[in-house]
């Protein structure tokens, strides 16, 4: 029944993660500091969740402005972090750790950050 079908009114809710204000106050505790930064303006971190092994974080990224992006995330204690491309469920697609993340226009990718 076309009157009951509202598919033409469906559209995804787009949200934006606003970066924290850059404060030079050194008295902040580590619990309040950002552990990952430097996402370009056209990259939307859609979700971040703890991996099933409890020793990794799965990050869902989306390019939202139609421009290619390549960047190196700045990660706290970056010497111990590895970035691995995965699928939606966290299954490894490329076993070689990388230092840069690349997304094509409107591309969606998933990464596993392990320590």
GROMACS elastic network, one bead per residue, 0.5 to 0.9 nm:
[ bonds ]
;  ai    aj funct       b0    kb
    1     4     6  0.56172   500
    1     5     6  0.65862   500
    2     5     6  0.50675   500
    2     6     6  0.80434   500
    3     6     6  0.76507   500
    5     8     6  0.79290   500
    6     9     6  0.54748   500
    6    10     6  0.69694   500
    7    10     6  0.52905   500
    7    11     6  0.86635   500
    8    11     6  0.82418   500
   11    14     6  0.89859   500
   15    44     6  0.81389   500
   15    46     6  0.81636   500
   16    44     6  0.64682   500
   16    45     6  0.80829   500
   16    46     6  0.83836   500
   17    44     6  0.70035   500
   17    45     6  0.71159   500
   17    46     6  0.84174   500
   18    21     6  0.89139   500
   19    22     6  0.86115   500
   19    37     6  0.82109   500
   19    39     6  0.89466   500
   20    23     6  0.86117   500
   20    34     6  0.80983   500
   23    26     6  0.82319   500
   24    27     6  0.89514   500
   25    28     6  0.66759   500
   26    29     6  0.83778   500
   28    31     6  0.82014   500
   28    32     6  0.65430   500
   28    33     6  0.71125   500
   29    32     6  0.56326   500
   29    33     6  0.68461   500
   30    33     6  0.51082   500
   30    34     6  0.81681   500
   30    35     6  0.88899   500
   31    34     6  0.81732   500
   34    37     6  0.68589   500
   34    75     6  0.86325   500
   34    76     6  0.79416   500
   35    74     6  0.81098   500
   35    75     6  0.56549   500
   35    77     6  0.84467   500
   36    39     6  0.85452   500
   36    73     6  0.66389   500
   36    74     6  0.56476   500
   36    76     6  0.64353   500
   37    73     6  0.60580   500
   37    74     6  0.52414   500
   37    75     6  0.66280   500
   37    76     6  0.88483   500
   38    71     6  0.78403   500
   38    72     6  0.75009   500
   38    73     6  0.55851   500
   38    74     6  0.59505   500
   38    75     6  0.88744   500
   39    42     6  0.80822   500
   39    43     6  0.61445   500
   39    44     6  0.78242   500
   39    45     6  0.81086   500
   39    71     6  0.73676   500
   39    72     6  0.83231   500
   39    73     6  0.66837   500
   39    74     6  0.86635   500
   40    43     6  0.54563   500
   40    44     6  0.83611   500
   40    69     6  0.75830   500
   40    70     6  0.85779   500
   40    71     6  0.73511   500
   41    44     6  0.76765   500
   41    64     6  0.88570   500
   41    65     6  0.86780   500
   42    62     6  0.82593   500
   42    63     6  0.56093   500
   42    64     6  0.54310   500
   42    65     6  0.54220   500
   42    66     6  0.80495   500
   42    67     6  0.73349   500
   42    68     6  0.86794   500
   42    69     6  0.76505   500
   43    61     6  0.65969   500
   43    62     6  0.56794   500
   43    64     6  0.62573   500
   43    65     6  0.81174   500
   43    69     6  0.77094   500
   43   103     6  0.84551   500
   44    47     6  0.89197   500
   44    60     6  0.84780   500
   44    61     6  0.56654   500
   44    62     6  0.51241   500
   44    63     6  0.62374   500
   44    64     6  0.67593   500
   45    48     6  0.74003   500
   45    59     6  0.70185   500
   45    60     6  0.59803   500
   45    62     6  0.65317   500
   45    63     6  0.89808   500
   46    59     6  0.76098   500
   46    60     6  0.53741   500
   46    61     6  0.56329   500
   46    62     6  0.67661   500
   47    58     6  0.80521   500
   47    59     6  0.58715   500
   47    60     6  0.52114   500
   47    61     6  0.74589   500
   48    57     6  0.67211   500
   48    58     6  0.56725   500
   48    60     6  0.64377   500
   49    56     6  0.87029   500
   49    57     6  0.56164   500
   49    58     6  0.53424   500
   49    59     6  0.67020   500
   49    60     6  0.88484   500
   50    53     6  0.81112   500
   50    54     6  0.61057   500
   50    55     6  0.77108   500
   50    56     6  0.60960   500
   50    58     6  0.61799   500
   50    59     6  0.89208   500
   51    54     6  0.53372   500
   51    55     6  0.66610   500
   51    57     6  0.50659   500
   51    58     6  0.58927   500
   51    90     6  0.75735   500
   51   112     6  0.79239   500
   51   113     6  0.89959   500
   51   114     6  0.89181   500
   52    55     6  0.79123   500
   52    56     6  0.77623   500
   52    57     6  0.88121   500
   52    90     6  0.87498   500
   53    56     6  0.66246   500
   54    57     6  0.78483   500
   55   113     6  0.86907   500
   55   114     6  0.61144   500
   55   115     6  0.63108   500
   56   112     6  0.63826   500
   56   113     6  0.54239   500
   56   115     6  0.64727   500
   57   111     6  0.81396   500
   57   112     6  0.55887   500
   57   113     6  0.51211   500
   57   114     6  0.65151   500
   58    86     6  0.84208   500
   58    88     6  0.89576   500
   58    89     6  0.89252   500
   58    90     6  0.67886   500
   58   110     6  0.68734   500
   58   111     6  0.56756   500
   58   113     6  0.64068   500
   58   114     6  0.88198   500
   59   109     6  0.83346   500
   59   110     6  0.56031   500
   59   111     6  0.52202   500
   59   112     6  0.63442   500
   59   113     6  0.76744   500
   60    88     6  0.80139   500
   60   108     6  0.73595   500
   60   109     6  0.60229   500
   60   111     6  0.66689   500
   61   103     6  0.86154   500
   61   107     6  0.83464   500
   61   108     6  0.57711   500
   61   109     6  0.53962   500
   61   110     6  0.61690   500
   61   111     6  0.79977   500
   62   103     6  0.78587   500
   62   106     6  0.66170   500
   62   107     6  0.58981   500
   62   109     6  0.65462   500
   62   110     6  0.88558   500
   63    66     6  0.68266   500
   63    67     6  0.73430   500
   63    68     6  0.76769   500
   63    69     6  0.76925   500
   63   103     6  0.65523   500
   63   104     6  0.71755   500
   63   105     6  0.60154   500
   63   107     6  0.55119   500
   63   108     6  0.65894   500
   63   109     6  0.88795   500
   64    67     6  0.78802   500
   64   105     6  0.74298   500
   64   106     6  0.55344   500
   64   107     6  0.81312   500
   65    68     6  0.87003   500
   65   105     6  0.70678   500
   65   106     6  0.69380   500
   66   104     6  0.78071   500
   66   106     6  0.54031   500
   66   107     6  0.86300   500
   67   103     6  0.85227   500
   67   104     6  0.67072   500
   67   106     6  0.75135   500
   68   102     6  0.75778   500
   68   103     6  0.57298   500
   68   105     6  0.50012   500
   68   106     6  0.82743   500
   68   107     6  0.86830   500
   69   101     6  0.79517   500
   69   102     6  0.56554   500
   69   103     6  0.52407   500
   69   104     6  0.64567   500
   69   105     6  0.78442   500
   70   100     6  0.65889   500
   70   101     6  0.55288   500
   70   103     6  0.64710   500
   70   104     6  0.87205   500
   71    99     6  0.86642   500
   71   100     6  0.54304   500
   71   101     6  0.54441   500
   71   102     6  0.66979   500
   72    99     6  0.61009   500
   72   101     6  0.61460   500
   72   102     6  0.89511   500
   73    99     6  0.78630   500
   73   100     6  0.71503   500
   73   101     6  0.76469   500
   74    78     6  0.72489   500
   75    79     6  0.87843   500
   75    81     6  0.76671   500
   76    79     6  0.85397   500
   76    81     6  0.86386   500
   77    80     6  0.61510   500
   77    81     6  0.72494   500
   78    81     6  0.51860   500
   78    82     6  0.81925   500
   79    82     6  0.83826   500
   80   114     6  0.81258   500
   80   115     6  0.54510   500
   81   113     6  0.64107   500
   81   114     6  0.55261   500
   82    97     6  0.57193   500
   82    98     6  0.70126   500
   82    99     6  0.76825   500
   82   112     6  0.79017   500
   82   113     6  0.55595   500
   82   114     6  0.51709   500
   82   115     6  0.64130   500
   83    96     6  0.86528   500
   83    97     6  0.53076   500
   83    98     6  0.54387   500
   83    99     6  0.65998   500
   83   100     6  0.82991   500
   83   101     6  0.84680   500
   83   111     6  0.64982   500
   83   112     6  0.57146   500
   83   114     6  0.66186   500
   84    92     6  0.69887   500
   84    93     6  0.78940   500
   84    94     6  0.65833   500
   84    95     6  0.65996   500
   84    96     6  0.68101   500
   84    97     6  0.50468   500
   84    98     6  0.63596   500
   84   110     6  0.86741   500
   84   111     6  0.55255   500
   84   112     6  0.50871   500
   84   113     6  0.65128   500
   84   114     6  0.80016   500
   85    90     6  0.84845   500
   85    91     6  0.85788   500
   85    92     6  0.61853   500
   85    93     6  0.57203   500
   85    94     6  0.57515   500
   85    95     6  0.77828   500
   85    96     6  0.86005   500
   85    97     6  0.80094   500
   85    98     6  0.83298   500
   85   101     6  0.88694   500
   85   109     6  0.76357   500
   85   110     6  0.60481   500
   85   112     6  0.62181   500
   85   113     6  0.89353   500
   86    89     6  0.75403   500
   86    90     6  0.51495   500
   86    91     6  0.52291   500
   86    94     6  0.71384   500
   86   109     6  0.77571   500
   86   110     6  0.53556   500
   86   111     6  0.53256   500
   86   112     6  0.64032   500
   87    90     6  0.53343   500
   87    91     6  0.54446   500
   87    92     6  0.66369   500
   87    93     6  0.65330   500
   87   109     6  0.75205   500
   87   110     6  0.58521   500
   87   111     6  0.78332   500
   88    91     6  0.74401   500
   88   109     6  0.81580   500
   88   110     6  0.62864   500
   88   111     6  0.89880   500
   89    92     6  0.89632   500
   89   110     6  0.88351   500
   90    93     6  0.87838   500
   90   110     6  0.76175   500
   90   111     6  0.77425   500
   90   112     6  0.69294   500
   92    95     6  0.63385   500
   92   111     6  0.87509   500
   92   112     6  0.81738   500
   94    97     6  0.76915   500
   98   101     6  0.74775   500
  101   111     6  0.87194   500
  102   109     6  0.89201   500
  103   106     6  0.78740   500
  103   107     6  0.57834   500
  103   108     6  0.73595   500
  103   109     6  0.73497   500
  104   107     6  0.52589   500
  104   108     6  0.84561   500
